[in-house]
């Protein structure tokens, strides 16, 4: 038998909103996304973006499959409403968000400095 390697995983899914309107019976069908988030949160996943969740603990491929089966048994409407659900090893990812935000801050600071210098120059003339 092969060794089952555990790695950080991600889950990405797409739901059929028309099917949700028919099969989700706990009020507003938009809450289905909250139900998935709550389930995955209890299983050590964090919301990454859209319908993508990243694990904070390691899973084997089989372990992730069992987790998805457990989610399906708890969220009985899920199988009727899923367009796709994929699990994959988390890629090595670099978050450039702060770099971009810092560049905006630097540009604004430079712009303010230029305006300030321009005002001083005009006052002297």
C-alpha positions, -999 to +999 in steps of 0.1 A: +000+000+000+013+035-009+019+061+017-007+088+019+011+121+020-006+149+039-004+184+024-022+217+028-052+216+006-076+240-011-112+235-021-129+254-049-165+250-057-193+263-079-229+261-070-259+261-093-280+290-080-312+279-097-309+245-080-301+263-047-334+282-050-352+248-053-333+226-029-320+250-001-348+250+024-333+269+053-345+303+042-327+326+017-307+304-006-277+329-004-272+315+031-260+282+016-226+299+011-225+308+048-233+272+057-204+259+036-181+285+052-192+275+087-186+238+080-152+244+064-142+268+093-148+239+118-126+217+096-097+242+097-102+259+064-101+297+059-119+316+032-094+327+005-116+344-021-149+338-038-157+301-034-121+290-025-111+278+009-076+269+021-068+244+048-047+254+078-039+218+086-026+190+063-049+164+046-042+134+025-062+132-008-083+104+008-088+126+039-100+155+018-124+132-001-138+120+032-142+156+044-162+164+013-184+134+019-190+145+054-199+180+042-224+164+018-240+144+046-244+175+068-255+198+040-281+176+024-289+200-004-252+202-016-252+173-040-283+187-058-267+221-062-230+215-069-218+223-104-182+214-095-161+209-064-123+204-066-096+198-041-060+204-048-027+209-031-021+245-021+004+260-045+032+281-032+017+315-034+031+350-030+006+377-019+014+410-036-015+429-021+006+449+004+031+457-023+004+472-045-012+490-016+022+504-005+028+517-041-005+536-039+006+551-005+040+560-019+024+577-050+000+597-028+029+608-005+050+618-035+021+637-050+014+656-018+051+664-015+052+678-051+021+699-044+036+712-012+068+722-030+049+738-058+029+759-034+061+770-016+077+779-049+047+800-060+046+818-026+083+828-030+078+843-065 
